[in-house]
Amino acid sequence: MKFALLSLPTIIIVPLLGSAAGQALAAESTVTTPISEAYNVNNNSDDNVNYDITSATINRSTINSTTINTTTTANPALTTLIDPTTQKLIDNSYALEVSSFLSLEQAQQILLQVSPKLAANQAAITASSLQTDALATVDNPFVFARVSASTYHLDADVDLSSLRNGVVNEVNNSVDNVLPSIPAIPDLPNFGELVGDRIPDSYDFKRSGSTTSAGLGVAWPIYTAGRTKALTGISNARTQEAIADGTLDKNELYNTLIERYFNAQLAIIAAYLRADAYDTLQQTDHMAKRLFEEGFISRVDRLQAQSALADAKSEATNASNSARLAMIALQRLLRTDYRIKPTTPLFVSSKPLPDVSYFQDLALNNHPGLQKVAAKRAQAQQLRALSDTGYKPTVLLYGYRQVENDPSWIAGVSASWKLWGGLDKTASIASSEASIRQADLSEIEVSDNLLLLVEKSWYDVNNAQARYQALQSNVDLAQEVLRLRRLGLQEGVNTTIEVVQAQTQALKARTEQAQAANDYVQALASLMLSCGTPLAFNAYVNAADIRLPTLYSE
C-alpha cells in the first residue's frame, strides 16, 4: 500500500488511495488463527465458521512478503497527495509503503509520521526557534546604503511689489536724511523712483534640473541595558514551552494508540468467542433436533435450543460489527484507507510492579507538564529582566558618509533615556513578579496532581493483574462444566438449556478474563503516561509472561 509523506518540519504520512487493500482482502487462502488453538475451538462440525473480522480471507504468502518500510531516499521527489480521511490535498508529500499488519512498535513509528497534530506542533517549535535565532543578532552593527535620484521643474510667479515699495521708501528716507547736511543742489532726481523703476512688480521664476546622491551609513547599539538578551530569553523560553506542549501531545497520542490498538485486540477476541459460541450452539441445536425427532427431549427443550441459537447469531453479528468499528478507530488514527490488523497480543505480567515511589520519581523528573511550568517561569523571569531595562539608557554609535566628489559625512554617539510615558515600569515589574509566583505555585500543584495520578494508576495496574489471575479459575471451571454438560446431553442426562447455560457461562468467563487483560494494559499505559515515559510501555510488553491469543500474526 502506498503512503504519501508530507515533508513539514517533521514528517506526515498519509496513504494514497488505491486498490492494494482490496486486492489483499480478496485473496483466497486463510490465516491460521492462534485464537482457535488457545480457546480450543471445535472444528468438527460441518457448519464450522472460519471467522475473520474483515469478512474476507488473507493470503499467507501476501502477509509474509509485506513488511513495513519506513526508509526513504535521501532526496525524495515531493508532490501533492490526498489525505485519505479528509480528502484534502497535502503539499510536499512523498510515497511510503506500510503493511496492514502492524505490531505495536511499528504502529508507534508510523504514528509519529502520520499525525498532523505532531507535525503542526513541530512547525510551531521550528517557528519559535527561528524567532529566537532572529533576535540573537539584533544588537549587531548594521550597515545601510542610501541612493536617491530626482528630477525637478519649478515655475513660480514671485510678487515683488512689496519689495519694490520697501526699497523706494528706504531710498527716499535715506536721501531726506542726507540732504539737510549738504549744500542745496538744484534739480536733483527722485532717487526712490529711479530705483523703483528698475524693480518689476513680479518675476516669473523657472528652473529645471535633476539631482543624484548616494551614501553609506552604519549604526551600532553598543549598550541596550540587556533588552536584547531578555527578548532572546523570552523567545527561547517560549520555544521550550512549545517543545513541552509537543511532548504532551505526543505522549497523549501514544496513549491513544495503545488504547485503540488493544481495544481492537479485545474486540477481535470477543468477536471470535461469539463466533465460537455460535458454532458450538449450532452443534447443540443439531443434536437437539435429532433427540427431539427420536423422542428423547420435549418440544420446549427443542425450542430453547433454537432460541439460544438465534441469540448467539445476533450476538456474533454485534461482536463482529464492534470489532470492525474498533479496527476503523485504529485505522483513522494511523490515517490509512484500509484496516490495520494488530499483531501484538493483549498481555499480563505476573511479576509485581516496582514500588510506587519509583514511578513517582520518574514523573517528577520526566513529565512534560512540569517542563511546561518551568518554561512559563523562565518567561516570567525574562520579562522581569526586560522590565528592569526601562530604567537604563540606550547607547548608539552612528555614522553616515555621502559618496560624492566632495562628500559630506557625519559620525557620533548618542544616549537616550525614557524619562516618562509609555508602559508603567513599576507596574510591569510587579506583573512579572506575580507571574513568577504563579509559576512556582503551579509547579507545586502539578507535582501534587502527578503524584496522585501515578499512585492511582499504579493501584489500577495491580488490581487488574489480580483480577486476571483470579478469573483463571472461573475459566477452568466453566470449561469443565461445559464439557460435562455436552457429554450429559449426548447421554440424555442433561437438557439443552443446561448446555446453553454452560456455554454462556464459559463465554462470560473467557470474555471477562480478556477484559481484565485489557484493563491491565490500559492501566499500565496510563501509568507510563503519568510518568512522562509512554514508550517504557514497550519494555513491559516484551517482558510479559502471559500473552493472550491473537487472530492476526505477521
C-alpha positions in Angstrom: 0.0 0.0 0.0 1.4 3.4 -1.0 1.6 6.1 1.6 2.1 9.8 0.9 4.6 11.6 3.0 4.2 15.3 3.9 7.5 17.0 4.4 7.0 19.6 7.1 9.4 20.3 9.9 8.6 16.7 10.8 7.1 14.0 8.6 3.5 13.3 8.0 2.4 10.2 6.1 -1.0 9.8 4.5 -2.0 6.8 2.4 -2.5 7.1 -1.3 -5.9 5.9 -2.3 -5.6 2.7 -4.3 -6.8 -0.9 -4.7 -4.0 -2.7 -3.0 -6.0 -3.1 0.2 -9.0 -4.5 -1.7 -6.7 -6.9 -3.5 -5.3 -8.2 -0.2 -8.8 -8.7 1.2 -9.8 -10.6 -2.0 -7.1 -13.3 -1.5 -8.5 -16.8 -1.2 -6.4 -18.7 1.4 -6.8 -18.1 5.1 -4.7 -17.1 8.0 -4.0 -19.7 10.7 -5.7 -18.3 13.8 -3.9 -18.8 17.1 -7.2 -17.9 18.8 -8.7 -21.2 17.7 -5.9 -23.1 19.3 -5.9 -21.1 22.5 -9.6 -21.3 23.0 -9.9 -24.9 21.8 -12.4 -24.1 19.0 -14.4 -27.2 17.9 -13.8 -27.6 14.2 -15.6 -30.9 13.8 -18.9 -29.6 12.7 -19.8 -29.5 9.0 -21.1 -25.9 9.7 -17.7 -24.7 11.0 -17.3 -20.9 10.8 -13.8 -19.8 9.6 -14.0 -16.4 11.3 -12.3 -13.2 10.1 -13.1 -9.7 11.4 -12.7 -8.3 7.9 -15.2 -10.7 6.4 -12.5 -11.8 4.0 -9.6 -14.2 3.9 -6.0 -13.3 3.8 -3.3 -14.8 1.6 -0.5 -16.1 3.9 2.2 -15.5 1.2 1.0 -11.9 0.8 1.4 -11.4 4.5 4.9 -12.8 4.6 6.1 -10.7 1.7 4.6 -7.5 3.1 6.8 -5.7 5.6 6.9 -2.2 7.0 9.3 0.0 5.2 9.9 3.5 6.6 13.2 4.1 4.7 13.1 6.9 2.2 15.6 8.1 -0.3 17.9 11.0 0.7 16.1 13.3 -1.7 12.6 12.0 -2.3 10.5 13.6 -5.0 7.9 15.7 -3.3 4.5 16.0 -4.7 0.9 16.8 -3.7 -1.2 13.9 -2.4 -4.7 13.3 -1.0 -5.4 12.7 2.7 -7.5 9.5 2.9 -9.7 10.8 5.7 -10.4 14.4 4.8 -9.7 14.1 1.1 -7.7 17.3 1.3 -4.6 18.0 -0.8 -1.4 17.9 1.1 1.6 19.6 -0.4 5.3 18.4 -0.1 4.4 14.8 0.2 6.0 11.5 -1.0 5.1 7.9 -1.1 5.9 5.2 1.6 4.9 1.6 1.8 3.3 0.3 5.1 1.9 -3.1 5.8 -1.6 -3.5 7.1 -0.2 -6.0 9.7 1.4 -3.9 12.4 2.9 -4.7 15.8 2.6 -2.0 18.5 6.1 -0.7 18.0 5.6 -0.5 14.2 2.3 1.4 14.8 4.1 3.8 17.1 6.7 4.5 14.4 4.0 5.1 11.8 2.1 7.4 14.2 5.0 9.7 14.6 5.0 10.1 10.8 1.3 10.3 10.0 0.0 12.6 12.8 -1.0 16.1 11.6 -1.1 17.2 15.2 2.6 16.3 15.8 3.6 17.9 12.5 1.8 21.1 13.5 3.5 21.1 16.9 6.9 20.6 15.2 6.1 23.6 12.9 5.3 25.7 16.0 8.6 24.7 17.6 10.5 25.5 14.4 8.8 28.9 14.1 9.6 29.8 17.7 13.2 28.6 17.4 13.7 30.7 14.3 12.3 33.7 16.1 14.9 33.2 18.8 17.6 33.0 16.1 16.4 36.2 14.5 16.5 38.1 17.8 20.1 36.9 18.6 21.6 39.3 16.1 19.6 42.4 16.9 22.5 44.0 18.8 24.9 43.6 15.9 26.1 46.6 13.9 24.0 47.2 10.8 25.2 48.9 7.7 22.8 50.6 5.2 23.1 52.2 1.9 21.0 55.1 0.6 20.7 56.0 -3.1 18.4 58.7 -4.5 17.7 60.2 -7.9 15.3 63.0 -8.6 14.3 65.5 -11.3 12.5 68.8 -10.8 10.8 71.7 -12.6 10.0 75.0 -10.8 7.6 77.5 -12.4 6.6 80.4 -10.0 5.4 84.0 -10.4 7.1 85.9 -7.5 5.3 89.1 -6.4 7.9 91.9 -6.0 5.6 94.9 -5.4 6.1 94.8 -1.6 9.8 94.6 -2.1 9.9 97.5 -4.6 7.8 99.7 -2.3 10.0 99.0 0.6 13.2 99.7 -1.4 11.7 103.0 -2.7 10.7 104.1 0.8 14.1 103.2 2.2 16.0 105.2 -0.6 13.8 108.2 -0.2 14.2 108.2 3.6 18.0 107.9 3.2 18.1 110.8 0.8 15.9 113.0 3.0 18.3 112.3 5.9 21.4 113.2 3.9 20.3 116.3 2.0 20.0 118.7 5.1 23.7 118.2 5.8 25.0 119.2 2.4 24.6 122.4 0.4 21.5 122.7 -1.7 21.8 121.1 -5.1 19.2 122.2 -7.6 17.1 119.9 -9.8 18.0 116.5 -8.0 16.2 113.5 -9.4 13.8 111.4 -7.3 16.2 108.6 -6.3 13.5 106.4 -4.9 11.6 106.4 -8.2 14.8 105.8 -10.2 15.5 102.6 -8.1 11.8 101.6 -8.0 11.5 101.8 -11.8 14.2 99.1 -12.1 12.3 96.6 -9.9 9.4 94.9 -11.5 6.1 94.2 -9.8 6.6 90.5 -10.3 9.1 88.0 -11.5 8.4 84.7 -13.4 10.8 82.1 -11.9 11.5 78.9 -13.9 14.1 76.3 -13.1 14.5 72.6 -14.3 17.1 70.0 -13.5 18.0 66.7 -11.8 19.9 65.6 -8.7 21.5 62.3 -7.6 23.0 61.3 -4.2 24.3 58.2 -2.6 25.7 57.4 0.8 26.7 54.7 3.3 25.7 54.6 6.9 26.3 52.4 10.0 24.6 52.2 13.3 25.7 50.0 16.3 23.7 49.7 19.5 26.6 49.2 21.8 24.6 49.2 25.0 20.9 48.3 25.4 20.8 47.5 29.1 20.2 43.8 28.5 17.0 44.3 26.5 18.1 42.1 23.6 19.2 39.4 26.0 15.9 39.5 27.8 13.9 39.3 24.5 16.0 36.4 23.3 15.5 34.7 26.6 11.7 35.1 26.4 11.7 33.7 22.9 13.8 30.8 23.9 11.5 30.0 26.9 8.6 30.1 24.5 10.4 27.6 22.3 10.8 25.3 25.4 7.1 25.7 26.2 6.3 24.7 22.6 8.5 21.7 23.0 6.8 20.7 26.2 3.4 21.1 24.5 4.5 19.0 21.7 5.8 16.3 24.1 2.4 16.3 25.9 0.6 15.8 22.7 2.9 13.1 21.5 2.6 11.2 24.8 -1.2 11.5 24.6 -1.2 10.2 21.1 1.0 7.2 22.2 -1.6 6.5 24.9 -4.5 6.9 22.4 -2.7 4.4 20.1 -2.3 1.9 22.9 -6.0 2.3 23.8 -7.3 1.8 20.3 -4.7 -0.9 19.4 -5.6 -3.2 22.4 -9.3 -2.3 22.3 -9.2 -3.7 18.8 -7.5 -6.8 20.1 -10.1 -7.2 22.8 -12.9 -6.7 20.3 -11.4 -9.3 18.0 -11.2 -11.8 20.8 -14.8 -11.1 21.8 -16.0 -11.5 18.2 -14.1 -14.7 17.8 -15.5 -16.1 21.1 -19.0 -15.1 20.0 -18.4 -16.8 16.7 -17.1 -19.9 18.5 -20.2 -19.9 20.8 -22.4 -19.6 17.7 -20.6 -22.6 16.1 -21.0 -24.6 19.3 -24.7 -23.8 19.6 -25.2 -24.9 16.0 -23.9 -28.3 17.0 -26.1 -28.3 20.1 -29.1 -27.3 18.0 -28.3 -30.1 15.6 -28.1 -32.6 18.4 -31.3 -31.3 20.0 -33.1 -31.7 16.7 -32.1 -35.3 16.4 -33.0 -36.0 20.0 -36.4 -34.3 19.5 -37.1 -36.4 16.4 -36.2 -39.6 18.4 -38.4 -38.5 21.2 -35.7 -38.1 23.9 -36.4 -34.4 24.6 -39.6 -32.3 24.7 -40.6 -29.7 22.3 -39.8 -27.0 24.9 -36.2 -28.2 25.0 -36.1 -28.1 21.2 -37.5 -24.5 21.1 -35.0 -23.4 23.8 -32.1 -24.7 21.7 -33.5 -22.8 18.6 -33.9 -19.6 20.7 -30.4 -19.8 22.1 -29.0 -20.3 18.5 -30.8 -17.2 17.3 -29.5 -15.2 20.2 -26.0 -16.4 19.6 -26.1 -15.5 15.9 -27.3 -12.0 16.8 -24.5 -11.6 19.4 -21.9 -12.8 17.0 -23.1 -10.2 14.4 -22.9 -7.5 17.0 -19.5 -8.5 18.2 -18.2 -8.6 14.6 -19.5 -5.1 13.9 -17.9 -3.9 17.2 -14.6 -5.4 16.1 -14.8 -3.7 12.8 -15.6 -0.4 14.5 -12.6 -0.8 16.8 -10.3 -1.5 13.8 -11.7 1.5 12.0 -10.8 3.7 15.0 -7.2 2.4 14.8 -7.3 2.9 11.1 -8.3 6.5 11.4 -5.6 7.2 13.9 -3.0 5.8 11.5 -4.7 7.5 8.6 -4.9 4.6 6.2 -7.6 3.7 3.7 -7.6 0.0 4.8 -8.0 -2.0 8.0 -5.0 -2.1 10.4 -4.6 -5.6 11.8 -2.9 -5.6 15.2 -0.3 -8.4 15.8 0.9 -7.6 19.3 -1.4 -9.6 21.7 -3.0 -8.5 24.9 -0.8 -9.4 27.8 -0.4 -9.6 31.6 2.7 -9.8 33.7 2.5 -12.0 36.7 5.5 -10.2 38.2 4.8 -7.4 40.7 5.5 -3.8 39.7 8.3 -1.8 41.4 7.3 0.3 44.3 5.0 3.3 43.6 7.8 5.7 44.7 9.9 4.6 41.7 7.2 5.7 39.3 6.6 8.9 41.2 10.3 9.8 40.9 10.0 9.2 37.2 7.1 11.5 36.9 8.8 14.4 38.8 11.9 14.0 36.5 10.3 13.4 33.2 6.7 14.7 32.9 6.4 17.4 30.2 3.8 19.2 32.3 6.5 20.2 34.8 8.7 21.2 31.9 6.0 23.5 30.6 5.7 25.1 34.0 9.4 25.6 34.1 9.3 27.3 30.7 6.5 29.6 31.9 8.7 30.6 34.9 11.6 31.3 32.6 9.4 33.6 30.5 8.3 35.5 33.6 11.9 35.9 34.7 13.0 37.2 31.4 10.0 39.6 31.4 11.2 40.8 34.8 14.7 41.4 33.4 13.2 43.3 30.4 11.1 45.5 32.7 14.3 46.4 34.6 15.9 47.8 31.5 13.3 50.6 31.4 15.4 52.5 33.9 18.6 52.3 31.9 19.8 54.2 28.8 20.4 53.0 25.2 23.8 54.0 23.7 24.2 54.0 19.9 27.2 54.7 17.6 26.3 56.0 14.2 27.9 57.3 11.1 27.0 58.4 7.5 29.1 59.4 4.5 27.9 60.6 1.1 29.5 59.1 -1.9 30.4 62.2 -4.0 33.5 64.0 -5.3 33.3 66.3 -2.3 31.4 64.1 0.2 29.8 65.1 3.4 29.9 62.9 6.4 28.7 62.6 10.0 29.7 60.4 12.9 28.8 60.4 16.6 27.4 58.6 19.6 24.0 59.1 21.2 22.5 58.0 24.5 18.8 58.2 25.3 16.7 57.6 28.4 13.0 57.3 28.6 12.0 59.7 31.3 8.3 59.5 31.2 5.5 57.9 29.2 4.7 54.5 27.6 4.4 51.5 29.9 4.4 52.0 33.6 7.8 50.4 34.5 6.8 49.8 38.2 3.6 48.0 37.3 5.4 46.0 34.6 7.9 44.7 37.1 5.2 43.9 39.6 3.3 41.9 36.9 6.4 39.9 36.1 7.0 39.1 39.8 3.4 37.9 40.1 3.9 35.7 37.1 6.9 34.1 38.7 5.0 33.4 41.8 2.2 31.9 39.7 4.6 29.5 38.1 6.1 28.5 41.4 2.7 27.7 42.9 1.6 25.9 39.7 4.7 23.7 39.9 3.6 22.6 43.4 0.0 21.9 42.2 1.1 20.0 39.1 3.5 17.9 41.2 0.8 17.0 43.7 -1.6 16.0 40.9 1.1 13.9 39.2 1.9 12.1 42.4 -1.7 11.3 43.0 -2.3 10.2 39.4 0.7 7.9 39.4 -0.5 6.3 42.6 -4.0 5.7 41.2 -2.6 4.2 38.0 -0.2 2.0 40.0 -3.1 0.6 42.0 -5.2 0.2 38.9 -2.5 -2.0 37.3 -2.2 -4.1 40.4 -6.0 -4.5 40.7 -6.3 -5.6 37.0 -3.4 -8.0 37.4 -5.0 -9.6 40.5 -8.4 -9.8 38.8 -7.0 -11.5 35.7 -5.3 -14.2 37.8 -8.4 -14.7 39.9 -10.5 -15.2 36.8 -8.4 -18.1 35.6 -10.2 -20.5 38.0 -13.5 -19.3 36.6 -12.4 -20.0 33.1 -11.2 -23.5 34.0 -14.4 -24.3 35.9 -16.6 -23.0 33.1 -14.8 -25.0 30.5 -15.1 -28.2 32.5 -18.8 -27.7 33.3 -19.4 -27.1 29.5 -17.6 -30.3 28.6 -19.6 -32.3 31.1 -22.9 -30.8 30.1 -22.4 -31.6 26.5 -21.5 -35.2 27.3 -24.6 -35.3 29.5 -26.8 -34.1 26.7 -25.5 -36.9 24.5 -26.3 -39.4 27.2 -29.7 -37.9 27.9 -28.7 -36.8 31.4 -28.7 -33.1 30.8 -31.1 -30.8 28.9 -30.3 -28.4 26.1 -31.0 -25.4 28.4 -28.3 -26.7 30.7 -25.8 -26.9 27.8 -26.7 -23.4 26.7 -26.3 -22.1 30.2 -22.9 -23.8 30.5 -21.9 -22.3 27.1 -23.0 -18.8 28.2 -21.0 -19.1 31.4 -17.9 -20.3 29.6 -18.2 -17.4 27.2 -18.7 -15.0 30.0 -15.6 -16.2 31.9 -13.4 -16.0 28.8 -14.6 -12.5 27.9 -14.2 -11.3 31.5 -10.7 -12.5 31.6 -9.9 -10.9 28.3 -11.4 -7.7 29.6 -9.3 -7.9 32.7 -6.2 -8.3 30.5 -7.2 -5.1 28.5 -7.8 -3.3 31.8 -4.3 -4.2 32.9 -2.9 -3.0 29.6 -4.8 0.3 29.7 -3.9 0.9 33.3 -0.2 0.2 32.6 -0.3 2.7 29.6 -1.9 5.3 31.9 0.8 4.7 34.5 3.6 5.2 31.9 1.8 8.3 30.6 1.6 9.8 34.1 5.3 9.2 34.5 6.0 11.0 31.2 7.6 7.9 29.7 5.0 6.3 27.4 7.5 4.3 25.4 8.6 2.5 28.6 5.3 0.5 28.0 7.1 -1.4 25.3 9.5 -2.9 27.8 6.6 -4.4 29.7 5.1 -5.8 26.5 8.3 -7.6 25.8 8.8 -8.9 29.4 5.2 -10.1 29.8 4.9 -13.8 30.7 1.2 -14.1 29.9 0.0 -13.4 26.3 -3.5 -13.8 25.1 -4.1 -15.3 21.6 -4.4 -13.0 18.6 -6.1 -13.5 15.3 -3.5 -11.8 13.2 0.2 -12.5 13.0 2.8 -11.4 10.6 
